């Protein structure tokens, strides 16, 4: 068993229970196999009393096989559900920069098609692997008691099957990894194409992507066929080795039976039990190919889980730190380098922000204004430098608790396909409708909401379809009012708005900023009239001095 398989079982209690019960059921099955061979050999030599017992053993074997199948199906479903939950939590905790760097399609394929590939491992390979470990030794013990020469022959030839299986398995693993890599590339590229289809159509490149997707599909097809070819050839090799091994056992037993040196019942027992000794190994070898993709996927899953695992969060005796408004927020020579970019988004940036202070951030696109907000939200991490809240590094604090002290209004707020009231409640889940309305009035959105056919129960389309840009922005401001957090982050809330919308959003933003520590990214001057000072960021500005 590979290290990744041991980890898969070790970290899933249901998988451990499944393995333990499989061992017990397999031992009972081995006893039934030996009893069936004994009874059948006696029945064929004239012992009619063995027939009822033989029928009973056959029923027991069928019940055991059915029970193992049900157990395997339930274990596979439970393990897949647990892995998906862990994987989704890990992906949800990734910084936005990390998600942007990865191909979303690969992660989507991993969560859906990938985790589903573990089915053959738990329903086929693992039970057969247990059988391959348990059944042959017990069968050999019984054969040794009946005919030690046949038992010795089987013991010598039996290792040939796992030996050939291991040699073929090394090749199969490489083929499976290539197949999974091709599928991941295909899924990721297809998602990118669908997401960017409007842009591709605008630039007349949509049809070109048809050929690209076709080439990736053909690569995946060829990789899949190569994997299947290896699987079929390996099955042939295992069957051939098993057939030769059984022949090596059967021929001497037949000769000794003709010479009178062996009894008929003993010869029949050897001929009936010899295939049972080889069968579990052949079955495990055949099931290995079905499970190879699942093992590869498990490697990818744990790679993602390990990648987002961080040091334990330091907490106080009550659990997560309960943040209030920080008296002082400090950026101390913070630099951020995004992969694939020659110049840093931020280069040794320093800033001291006092409680209740309102700061406007201006500068050209790419100067690092939105990066500053992303740092405070934990969406990205500094390449170097520190961010301190009351002299405590944010990296040592619980991000979930820290984010509860932040209200964020992005440039393009995302509204969900649910009611307006529930969209506003995203700021504080469980808020009463009266509180939602109060927040909407503060954000100057109550009037247009009430004018809608269903008011606050109006269900929006995807991404807020049905509302103008200014109305969507005021819904986002209502969320921030409802959240009532001490730290406010505004990322160009008036961008892309007409004059009327800008005026309404500016007035609501000014009310929202009152008494709150605020960072505003702004290009237009209207919002900058309400800040205490303006910080200008530039692509090649001089590095700031260290803040003690």
N, C-alpha and C positions, 0 to 999 in steps of 0.2 A: 504494500500500500504506500502510495507516494505521500510526501509531507503535506501537500495541499489537501489530499483526501483525509489524512488524519486530522488536520485543522478543521475541515468541513464537519467532521463528526464530533470533534472535541468542543466546538463552539456552538453546537446545536443539541440541546438536551433531547429533543425528539429523535434525532439521528442516533444518539447513544442508546436510547431505549429501543429503537428499532434494531440496532445491531445486537443488543443483548438478547432480545426475544428471538431474533433470527437464529442465533446460535442455539438456543434451547430447542426451537422447533426443528432445526436441522439435525440435532442429535437424535431427537425422536424419529425423524424421517429416516435417518441412517439405520436405526434399530428396526423400523418397519421394512426397509429394503432387505436387510439380512433375513428377517423373519419370512418375508415373501419368497425369497430365493430358496430358503430351507424347505418351506411348506410345498412350493411348486416342485422341487426336486423329489420330495417324498411322494407327492401325488402322482408324478409321472412314473414312479417305480411301483405303483400299486397301492399306496396308502390312501384309501378313500376317505379316512377320517380327517385328513388334512384339508379337504376341499372347503368345508364351512369356515375353518380358521383362515384359509387363504382368502376367501371372499371378504372376511372381516378386516384383514390386513389391508386389502386393496381399498376398501372404503376409508380406512384410517388414513392411508397415503393421500387419497383424493381430498379428504377434509383438511389435512395438513397443507397441501399445496394451495387449496383455496384460501385458507387462513393466512398463509404467507403473502399471497397476492393482495388481499385486502389490507394487511398491515403495511406492505410496501407502498401501496397507493396513498394511504393516509399519511405515512411518514413523508413521502415526496411532497404532498400538498402542503403539509405543515412547514417543512424546511424551506420550500420555495417562498411561502408567504413571509416567513421570518427574514429570509435573505432579502427579499424585495423591500421590506420595511426598513431594514438596516441600510440598504443601498440608497433608498429614497431620502432617508434622514441625512446620510453622508453627502449626497449630491446637493440637498437643500442647504447644508452648512458650508458648501464651497464658496469662496469669494467669487464675485461676479467676474473678476478678471480671469480666474481659473476656468470658469465655465465658458467664457468667451474664447479662451485659448484651446479648450478641448472641442471636439466635434460633438455637437449635441446629438446627432444621429447615432453615434457610437454608444453614448450613454443610454439613449432610448432603446436601442437594440439590446443592450446588456440587461436592462430592467425587464424587458418583455420577452423577446425571443430567446435571449441568452439564458435567463434563469429557468425558463421552461425546458431548456435542454438538459437539466438535471434529472428529469423524469426517468430516462433510461438508466441512469446511474443507480437510483434508489429502488426502482421497480425491477431492474434486470441484473445489473452487474453486481451490486453489493450482496444480494441474497445468493447469487451464484458463486461469488467469491467465498462467502462463508461455507457454502456447500463443498467447494473445492478444497477447503482447509479441513473440514470436519469429516466428510464421508469417506474419502479414500483410506485414511488410517484405520477407521473402524472396520471397513471391508477387508483390509489386509489382515487385521487381527483375526477375523473369522476365517479367512482363507488359510492363514497359517495354521490354525487348529485343524483344518480339514486336509490340506495338502500343502506342505511347506515349500515344495519345489515350485508350484504354481505361484504361491505368494511371493517367493524370491524373484521369479521372472517378472512379475508385475511391479515389484518394488524397484527393479533395475530399469525397466522401460518407462515407468510412470514419469520420471523427471524430464523425459524428452518433450512432452507436450508443453509444460511451462517454459522450457528452454527455447523451443521454436516460437512459442507465443511471445516471449520477451523480445526476441530478435525482430519479429514482425511488428511488435508494439512500438519499438523505437521509431520505426519508419512511419507508422500510423500517426504517432503524436505530431511529427513534423508536418504531415499532410493535413491533419486536423487544424493545427495552428494556422497554416496557410489558408485553409478554407474559412476559418473564423475571421481572419484578418481581411480577406476579400469581402466577406459579408458586412463587416463593420465599415469598410470604405464605401461600399455600395449604399448602405443605409445612411451614412453621414452625408455623402454627396447628394443623395436623393432629397434629404431634408433641406439641405442648403439650396437646392434648385427650387423646391416648392416654396420655401420662404422668400427667395429672391426673384420669384417669377415675374412680378410687375417690373422690376428693374431690368431683367433679361428681355422682356418684351419691349420695353422702352428703347433699349439699345439694339434691338433686332438680333439677339443672341439666343433666343429660346430654342430654335430648331437645332442649333449647334449642340445644345445640351442633350438632345435626344441621342445623338451619336455617342456622347460621353457616357451617358447612363447605359447605353447598349454595350459599350466596351467593358464597363465595370461589371455588368450582368454576365457577360461572356466569360470574364475572368473568374467570377464566382462559380459559374457552371462548370468550367474546366477543373477548378480546384475540388468541387464536390465530386465530379466523376473520378478524379484521381484517387480521392479518399475511398470511394466505393469500390474501385478496382482493387485497391490494396486489401480492403475488408473481405472481398470475395476470394481473392487469392489466398489470404491467410486462413480463411475457413477451410479451403481445399487442403492446405498443408496440414492443419490440425486433424482433419478427418482422415487424411492419408496416414499420418503417424499413428493415430489411435487404432485404425484398422490393422496396420502392420503389427502393432503391439498385441492386439487381441489374437491375431493369427499366431504369433510367437507363443502365446499361452495355450491356445486351443490345440495346435498340432501335437505337441508332446503329450498333452492329456489324452487326446484321441489314440495316440500310439500306445500309451500305457494301458488304456482301456482295452484295446484289441489284444494286448499281450496278457491281459488278466492281472496286471499289477495295480489296477485301480478299480474301485467299485463304481457301479453306474450312478448311484446317488451322489457320490463324491464328485465324479466327473461332471454331472449335471449342475451341481452346486457351483463348481469352478466356472463352467461356461456361462452360468447365469449371473454370477457376481463379478466376473472380469470386466464386462462392459460397464457395470455400475461404478467400478473404480475409476475408469477413464472418463465417463460421461460428465461428471462435474467440472473437470478441467477443460474439456472441450467446450462445454456450455459457457464457462467463465471467459474463455478465449474469444468465443463468438460475441458475447455480450460486451466485451471490452471495447470493441469498435463502436457499438451503439453509444457507449458512455463516454467515449473520448472527447466529444465536443463539450459535454457537461463538465468534465474535469478542466478543460481549457477555459471554459466560462468561469468556473469557480476561481481559477487563478486570476482572471481579470477582475472579478468581483472583489476579492480580498486585496488586490492591488489598489482599487479605488478606496476601499475602507481604510487601508493602511495610510494612504496618501493624505486623507483628511483628518486622521487621528492626531490630536494635539495633546500637549501636556495637560494633566488634570487642572481644572480651574480652581484657584484658591477661593475659598468662601469663608464667611464668618460662621458663627455657631448656629445661625438661623437659616443657613443655606446660601442661596445666591445673594450677592451684594445688592442692597436696595439703594439704588442711586437717587440722589436728589440733585438739584442744580449744582454743578461744580462751581466752586468759588473762583477757580482759575483753570483755564484750558491752555495747554502749551504744546506747540509743535517745535521740537528741538532738532534742527538740522535734518529734516526728514527728506529722504530721496525715494523716488519710485521709478523703477525701470520696468516697462512692459516688454515682454518677449517680442522680438521681431522689429523693435523700434531702435533706431540708432541713438537718439537723444532721450534723456530721461523726461518723464512727465513732470516730475518735480526734482529739483536739484538743491539739496541741503537747505530746504525751506524752514524758516523759524518764524514763529508768531506766538504772542501771548494774548489771550482773550479772557477778559475779566467777566465776572457774573453780571448779567444784564446788559452787556455791551453788544452793540449791533454793528457788524462789520460787513462792508460790501466788497466783493471780490470781482475785479475787472481784469481784462487782458484779452489778447487774441485767442482764437480757437486753438486748442492744444497746449495752452500755457499751464494747465494743471488745476484749473478752478474746480471742475467736477471731480477730479481726483482727490482734492482735499475733502470734499463731502463723502466720497466713497471710503476714504480712510476712517472718518468718524463713524460711518455706518458699519465698518468691518467688512465691506465688500471687497476690499483689497488690503494688502499689508505692506508696510514700508519695507523697501529694500535695505535701507539703513536709517538711523535716527530713531527718535522716540516721540510718542504722543502721551502726554501726561494729563490726567485729570486730578487736580489737587495733589500733585506730586506722585500720583500713583499711575504706573504704566497701564494703558488700556489693555495691553496684551495679557496682563495678569488678572483681568476682571472677566466676569461672565458676560459674553456679548449679548445674550438674551436680555439680561437685566439692564445692561447699559442702553440697549435700543429702546427699552421702555421709557427712558428719559428723553427720547428724541422724537420730534415730529418732523417728518420729511415731506416736502412737496416737490416732486421732480418736474422737469421741464415738460415731459409727456406722461402724465399720470395714467396708470392702467386702471380702467373700470371694468368690472366683471359683468357677465351676463346674468345679473340678478337684480333685485329691486334697488332703487336709489337709496332707500333707508339702510339696506344691508351693505351697500357700497360705502356709505358714510360710517357705519358701525365698524368698519375695518379699523378705524382709529381706536375704538374701545369696544370690543365685542361684548354683547350683553347690555349695552346702554339702552335705556328706555326711549320710546319714541319722542317723548317730550324733550329729552336731552339731545336727540338727533335734530329735532326742529330748531332748538336753541342754537346749536352749532351751525346749522344751515342759515339761520337769520344773521348770525355774526359774519358768515362768509358771503352774504348778499346773494344767496342762492334759493332762499325760501320762496321768493315770489315766483320765479320761473318753475320751480318744482310744483307749487300749488296749482299752476296753470296747466300742468300735464293732466291727461285724462284720469289717471289713477293716483295722482299726487306722489307721495313717498313710496307707494306700492308699485309704481311704474317699473316694469322690468325692462332693462336696457338690453340692447344687442351686444354682440361681442365688441370688446374694447370701447364700450360706451356709445355704440352706434345709436343715433337718434338725438344726440346732444351736440351742440357746437363746441369748438375748442375752448372758448371762454367759459361755457357752462361746465365742461369737464374739469377745467382748472379750479372753478369755484367749489365743485364737489370735493376735489382734493383738499382745498383749504378748509372745507367743513370737516373733513377727517382730522385735519391738524387741530382745529378748534376743539373737537370732541376729545382728542387725545390729551390736550391740555398738558403738554410736556414742557419742561423748563428749558430745553435746548431745541432751537428751531433751525432747520436747514432748508433754504429755498434755492432751488436750482433753476434760475431764469423762468419764474412763473408767468411772466408777461410775454414770453417769446411766442411768435406766430399768432398774436392776437390783434384784432383791429383796435381802433382808438377807444370805442365804447367798452369793449371787453377789457382792454388794458386799464382803463380808469377804474372799472369795478374791481378787478383783481388787485390793483394797487391799493385801493382803499381798504379792502378786506385784509390784505397782507400787512398794512400798517397797523390795523387793529390787532392782528395776530402777534405782531412783534412786540407789542407793549409789555414790558416787564420780563421779557424772555431774552436769554442769550441767543444771539442770532448770527448766522453766517448766510449771506445772500450772494449768489452768483447772478450778476446782472450785466446786460449790455445797454439797456435803455436807462435814461437818467431818472425816470419817474420814481423808481424804487429807491434810488441812491439818495434822494432827498430825505429819507427817513432813517439813515444810518448815522452812526457816530463818527466813523472814519472809513476810508476807502483804501484797500490794498490792491496795488497793481502788480499783476504777475506777467512775466514775459518769458519767452522761450529761452533766452540766453541772459537772464538777469543775473546779477552778481550774487553769489551765495551769501545767505544771511549768517550773521555771527551766532555762535553757540549761546543758548539761553541757560543761565546757571540755575 
